[in-house]
């Protein structure tokens, strides 16, 4: 068994597409966050999860020179357990192209959640600005934050990419 997070990441590197697809499979088979165990997460990700502390485990690593990720479960086994998958722009200007983490874009991710019985709600702030998207099913709520992907010639995003997924 790998003794450090870097060995775990190096021994079975996951890309953003694999992370999102495997997370979707886990979500589809989950009825409550109480079901998030190190064993289930390890089986879903097809790699042993690293333990960070009691009820806290997951993964972290480098996807590209400009993108990293963290996938963690906190308060495992409790009623308020949560899972977070965060794609992290590690570039110096925090403006890396989203292409490496947008192989599965937000529309594809949202469609898969809808097919799994989740109802979508757009949460808006002032002036109608989208804060995040929420997907709900009995006993499970998923918040998805997005970022723009592949700007066109005018600098406008042609589609949205998943940046953060929180399952509660």
Buried (B, 14 or more C-beta within 10 A) or exposed (E): EBEEBEEBBEEBEBBBBBBBBBBBBBBEEBEEBBBBBBEBBBBBBEBBBBEBEEBBBBBBBBBBEBBBBBBBBBBBEEEEBBBBBBBBBEEEEEEBBBEBBBBBBBEBBBEBBEEBEBEBEEEEEEEEEEEBBBBBBEEBBBBBBBBBBBEEEEEEBEBBBBBBBBBE
